[in-house]
Structures are given as C-alpha cells and as structure tokens.
Amino acid sequence: METIELEPKYSGKEISGKCLKCLAEQKLSFCLRELLTSNTDNPASQQQYEALVGFLQSPESENLRSESEKCLSEGKQVVLKILYENKQPRYDLQIKE
C-alpha cells in the first residue's frame, strides 16, 4: 500500500487550515467517490479507504490530532504518514521546525 500523507495547517484570520481529522475525512470522501464511480476494481483506492477508516476509528487518532494541533499552534509544520507494515497500521507523526 502507498503511504498516505496528511499535512494539517493551522487556521488563523488570513489562513484557512484543516486538522488531521478533517483532512482524513476529505481524503476518505474522495476515495469513496472514486470507488463508487469507477467501472473497474481499484485495489489501491480500496486499501487507502480502509486505512483512512481505520485511522479515524483508532484511539490513536485523537492523541495524534491533539499533538499536531499543539505543534501547529507553536508554528511548527506537521505531517502524518499512515503506513501498513505486516498488515498492521502504523502512524508516523513528523514535526518540522
């Protein structure tokens, strides 16, 4: 499976950002539309859809969301990578100064 990257942005007066949950839901909606409108079987989109559903339902997502929002409020850049290793999801939160 391809790595899914979510890069949240901090919202302010002049900048409209999105949190990890909103980005994951947006990407999930895109995958669902793609799966429903496609005439062929698309295993990559199906895996991505399942990975995003798993992330949104996982207890870890709330902690990752809180951590990312804290870092964003401090002016740092954040990228969450959703990976699968041995059929198990792994979430890698990368923080850049």
Number of C-alpha atoms within 10 A of each C-alpha: 14 11 12 16 16 20 18 22 22 20 13 9 5 6 9 9 13 17 18 23 18 14 18 23 15 14 17 20 14 13 20 16 12 15 18 10 9 10 8 8 10 11 11 13 19 15 15 21 22 14 23 23 14 13 19 18 11 12 10 11 16 15 11 17 17 13 14 26 21 13 17 20 13 11 13 15 18 22 17 20 16 20 19 16 8 7 8 8 14 14 16 13 18 12 14 11 9
